[in-house]
């Protein structure tokens, strides 16, 4: 008997430019993956999508950049299978391949054969935020554990990006604003020219996400770009958010 845990829905995003099959329960594709894909420069051609889930960020980038190709990396076999289905569903079967495995093992002798060492020019990273740990019985201890997990994962993924990327390759990631210190710290080991784009729910609210990109081997100081405001005061999408999330426009 089918249960909510294994039921699938088929959903259109980016104004119908991308169709994704995903599980009805659990994590569902939201703004994060689409914003991440929009923040990646269109002059990149060989992409690795870390923690791809059902393929949303990597496939959204392929929808915008027709001559790019992507390796979609996901540790959960069920989600990895859906990423493969979604690549085929959107006509990207020849441009996307799926790797089921841990990001931390990539481009190592003991890891999967792809992606190869130094072969990519772009890494997309949408790391898990461990938000559930902050709502346990002991909030202070849970917050400390979550912070340590986030920082360790960021370091692992940044090192993996360094291995996967060639000279002047770029990492693009999305995370919570409170992780900024950890992000800058891990990127300082091998990356520079950091650009930070805050994402605000409304113009009068604090940022809820940071989009960050950095170039391997550069030492240029960080810069903060003009932010993206998602909604007007009445809750309707701003024109810029509509252009990015519905029309498939680039960001930053």
C-alpha positions in Angstrom: 0.0 0.0 0.0 1.3 3.4 -0.9 2.0 5.8 2.0 2.7 9.5 2.1 6.4 8.7 2.6 6.7 7.1 -0.9 4.1 9.1 -2.8 5.5 11.3 -5.6 4.3 14.6 -7.1 5.3 16.1 -10.4 5.8 19.8 -10.2 6.7 22.6 -12.6 9.1 25.3 -11.5 10.8 28.3 -13.2 7.5 29.1 -14.9 7.3 25.6 -16.4 10.9 25.6 -17.7 11.7 22.7 -15.4 9.6 19.7 -14.2 10.6 17.8 -11.1 9.3 14.6 -9.6 9.7 14.7 -5.8 8.4 13.0 -2.7 5.2 14.4 -1.3 6.5 14.3 2.3 9.9 15.4 3.6 12.1 18.1 2.0 10.6 19.7 -1.1 12.1 21.9 -3.7 11.9 25.5 -2.7 13.5 28.8 -3.5 17.0 27.9 -2.2 18.0 25.6 -5.1 16.6 27.9 -7.8 18.3 31.0 -6.3 21.6 29.0 -6.1 21.3 28.1 -9.8 20.5 31.6 -10.8 23.5 33.0 -8.9 25.9 30.8 -10.9 27.5 32.6 -13.9 26.4 31.3 -17.3 30.0 31.2 -18.6 30.6 27.9 -16.6 30.2 24.7 -18.5 31.3 21.7 -16.3 29.2 21.7 -13.2 29.1 19.5 -10.0 26.0 19.9 -7.9 26.7 18.9 -4.2 23.7 17.5 -2.3 21.5 17.7 -5.4 18.4 16.1 -3.8 16.1 15.5 -6.8 18.4 17.5 -9.0 16.8 20.9 -8.7 19.8 23.3 -8.6 21.9 21.4 -11.2 19.0 20.9 -13.6 17.9 24.6 -13.2 21.4 25.6 -14.2 21.2 23.3 -17.3 17.8 24.8 -18.2 19.5 28.3 -18.3 22.8 27.3 -19.9 22.1 25.0 -22.8 25.7 23.9 -23.5 26.6 23.1 -19.9 26.8 19.6 -18.4 26.4 18.5 -14.8 27.3 15.8 -12.3 24.6 15.6 -9.7 25.8 14.2 -6.4 23.4 12.9 -3.7 24.1 10.6 -0.8 20.4 9.3 -0.5 19.8 6.6 -3.1 16.1 7.3 -3.4 16.7 11.0 -4.1 19.6 10.2 -6.4 17.2 8.0 -8.4 14.7 10.8 -8.7 17.5 13.1 -9.8 18.2 10.7 -12.7 14.5 10.5 -13.5 14.3 14.3 -13.6 17.3 14.7 -15.8 15.6 12.4 -18.3 12.2 14.0 -17.9 13.6 17.4 -18.8 15.6 16.1 -21.8 19.0 16.4 -20.0 19.9 12.7 -20.0 22.9 13.3 -22.3 24.0 16.4 -20.3 23.6 15.2 -16.7 24.9 12.2 -14.8 24.1 11.2 -11.2 26.6 10.0 -8.6 25.2 8.4 -5.4 27.7 9.1 -2.7 29.1 11.3 0.0 30.4 14.7 -1.1 33.4 14.3 1.2 34.6 11.3 -0.9 34.6 13.1 -4.2 37.8 13.4 -6.3 39.6 11.0 -3.9 41.3 7.7 -4.9 38.8 5.8 -2.8 35.8 7.8 -4.0 33.6 7.5 -7.1 35.3 7.8 -10.5 33.4 11.0 -11.3 33.7 13.9 -10.9 37.4 13.7 -11.7 40.1 15.7 -9.9 40.2 19.3 -11.2 37.7 18.7 -14.0 34.9 21.1 -13.1 34.7 24.8 -13.4 31.6 25.3 -11.1 30.4 23.7 -7.9 26.9 24.3 -6.6 26.5 23.6 -2.9 23.2 23.6 -1.0 24.3 22.0 2.3 21.8 20.8 4.9 21.3 23.3 7.7 20.7 20.9 10.7 17.7 23.1 11.7 16.0 20.3 13.5 18.7 20.1 16.2 17.8 23.6 17.4 14.3 22.4 18.6 15.3 19.6 21.0 14.8 19.6 24.8 18.2 21.3 25.5 18.4 24.2 23.1 21.8 25.4 24.1 23.4 22.0 23.7 21.4 21.3 20.5 22.5 24.7 19.0 26.2 23.9 19.8 25.9 20.5 18.2 24.2 21.9 15.1 26.8 24.6 14.8 29.6 22.1 15.0 27.9 19.9 12.4 27.3 22.8 10.1 30.9 24.0 10.3 32.4 20.6 9.8 30.2 19.9 6.8 31.0 23.3 5.3 34.7 22.5 5.7 34.3 19.0 4.1 32.3 20.4 1.2 34.7 23.2 0.6 37.7 20.8 0.5 35.7 18.6 -1.9 35.0 21.7 -4.1 38.7 22.5 -4.1 39.5 19.0 -5.4 36.8 19.0 -8.0 37.5 22.4 -9.4 40.3 23.3 -11.8 42.2 26.6 -11.7 39.9 29.6 -11.3 37.0 27.3 -10.7 34.1 28.8 -8.8 32.0 27.5 -5.8 28.5 28.9 -5.3 26.6 28.1 -2.1 23.5 29.1 -0.2 23.3 29.1 3.6 21.8 30.9 6.6 23.2 34.4 7.5 24.4 33.2 10.9 26.8 30.9 9.2 28.7 33.8 7.5 31.7 33.6 9.8 32.1 29.9 9.2 31.7 30.3 5.4 34.4 33.0 5.2 36.7 31.0 7.4 36.5 27.8 5.3 36.7 29.7 2.0 39.8 31.5 3.1 41.6 28.2 2.7 42.0 28.1 -1.1 39.3 30.6 -2.3 39.0 34.3 -2.7 37.1 37.0 -4.6 34.1 36.1 -2.3 30.9 37.8 -3.3 27.9 37.7 -0.9 24.3 38.4 -1.9 21.8 38.6 0.9 18.2 37.4 0.3 15.5 39.2 2.3 11.9 38.0 2.7 10.8 41.7 2.6 12.7 45.0 2.4 12.0 45.7 6.1 13.1 42.3 7.4 16.6 40.8 8.1 18.1 38.5 5.5 17.1 34.8 5.6 19.7 33.4 3.2 23.1 34.3 1.9 24.2 33.4 -1.6 28.0 33.2 -1.7 30.4 32.6 -4.6 34.2 32.4 -4.6 37.0 31.7 -7.0 39.6 29.0 -6.4 43.1 30.4 -6.0 42.1 34.1 -5.8 43.0 36.4 -2.9 40.8 39.4 -3.7 38.9 40.6 -0.6 35.2 39.8 -0.1 32.4 42.1 -1.4 28.7 42.4 -0.6 26.4 42.7 -3.6 23.0 44.4 -3.7 20.5 42.0 -2.1 17.4 40.3 -3.4 14.0 41.1 -1.8 11.5 38.3 -2.3 8.2 39.9 -1.5 6.5 43.3 -1.4 4.9 44.5 1.8 1.6 43.0 0.7 3.2 39.6 0.1 3.3 39.7 -3.7 6.6 38.7 -5.3 8.9 41.6 -6.2 9.7 42.0 -10.0 13.2 40.8 -9.5 12.1 37.7 -7.5 9.6 37.0 -10.2 12.2 37.4 -12.9 14.5 34.9 -11.2 12.1 32.3 -9.8 9.6 32.3 -12.6 11.3 33.6 -15.7 14.6 31.9 -15.2 16.7 35.1 -15.1 20.2 35.2 -13.7 21.0 36.8 -10.3 23.9 38.9 -9.3 
